[in-house]
Amino acid sequence: MEEHAPKGVTLGELLRQQREAAAIPVRRLAKMAGISGPYLSQIERGLRYPSDAVLVALAKNLDTSADVLRARTSTRQRSAAAEAGGTLAEIASDPRLTPAQRSALIDMYSAFVRGNDSAKANAPAEVGDSATDWDDDE
């Protein structure tokens, strides 16, 4: 299978490209990998990050390896961890955590950050209001 991906693609985008190149529908690849179609769709859209086991299963069914997929993903995705103070990178590389624990922590952390970013963007700009003052220097 062709494994070339343009620079700057995320893991989810790369998985979608590989799946489409193999002409495999979402539901079929999900079933082959032992996951749900909606979960695969979330991975492809960048809303979730697959566990190591899921990535290995997806890669196997796309005739590639998880390492190749990871290597071909963008620095944009890796730099998102750096922008978050390296938190995601630290979680992802902590040898004391199991792959399932890393995946769960990354999902929770990402959900909290997205929620806070959304709340911050929608919050009224009232100076001094502790409920909306997101940048206090305590």
N, C-alpha and C positions, 0 to 999 in steps of 0.2 A: 504494500500500500504506500502511496505517496505520503511522505511525512514532512514536506516543506511547509512552513507557515511564515507569513509575513512577520517582520519584526513588530513588536508591540501588541501581540495578541495575548489575551488572558488564557488561563487553562480552560475555562468554560468555552470560550470562543474556539480554541483549538480542538477541543473535543467535538464541538458541533461541526467544524469543518471536516474533521476526520470521519465522523458519522455520515455526513452528507456525501462525502467522496466515496464512501463504501455503499451508499444507497441503502442505509439501514434506518428504518423509522425509529423515532424516539421510544415508543412503547416496546418495540422488539429488542433494541439494545438494552433497555432497562431490564427487561425480563431475562435476557441473556446474562446480565451482570448481577442479577438477584436484587434489584432495587425497583422502586416504583417509577412510573413515567413522570409524575409531577416532580419527584426528587431529581431525576436526571435533567428535566427542564430547568429547575432552579440552579443546578450546577452549571449548565450551559449558559444561563443568563447572568452568572456571577453572583447569585444570591446566596449560594451555599458553596462550601469547599468540601470536596469529597474526602473521606477518610482514606488512609493508605490502602486498605483492603478494597474499597470501592474503586479507587483509581486503578489499582492493579487489575481488577476484574474488567473494568471498562477498556483499559489498554489491551488486555489479552483479546477481547472480542473485536478490537479494532486492528488487530495484527501489528501491535507495536508494544512498547514497554512503558511503564509508568515513569521511568527515568528519562526516556526520550521525550515524553510529553512535558515533564517538569522542565527539562533543559530548553525546550522550545517555547516556553511561555515568556512573556515579556518581563522586562525589568520594571514595567509599570506596576504589575501585580506585586512583585517583590518590594518595590519602593513604597507601596501603600503601607507595608509593615514598618518601614523606616519612618514614614510620616507619622505613624502612630507611636513614635518613640521606640520602635523596635519591638513593641509588645508582641505582635503576631509572630515575628521572627523568633523571639525568645520562646514562645509557646511551641512553635513548630519544631524547634531544634532541641527542646529539653528532653534528654535521654531518660529522665525519671518518669516521664508520662508514657502511657500506652498510646498507640495510634488513635484508638477510640476516644481517649481522654483529650488528646490534642485537638481532635476534630470538634468535640463538644465545647471545649474552651474557646476555640477560634470562632465557632458559630455564635456562642453567647456574647463574646467580646464584640464581634462585628455587629450583632443585633443591638447591643447597648450603644455603640458608637453611632450607628445609623439613626437610632431613636433620639439620641441627644442632638445630633446634627439637625435632624428634622425639627425637633422642638425648638432649637436655637433659631433656626431659620424662620419659624412661624411665631416666635415670641414677640410681644410688643416691646418696643425700644423705650422702656421707662428706666431712667437712670436711678440707681439706688434701690430698686425693687429687688430684694434678695431672691425672689422666685424667678426673675428673668436676668439677673446679673450673673452671667455664666463665666465671666473672666475675673472674679474677685481674687485678689492676692492675699489669701489667708495666711 
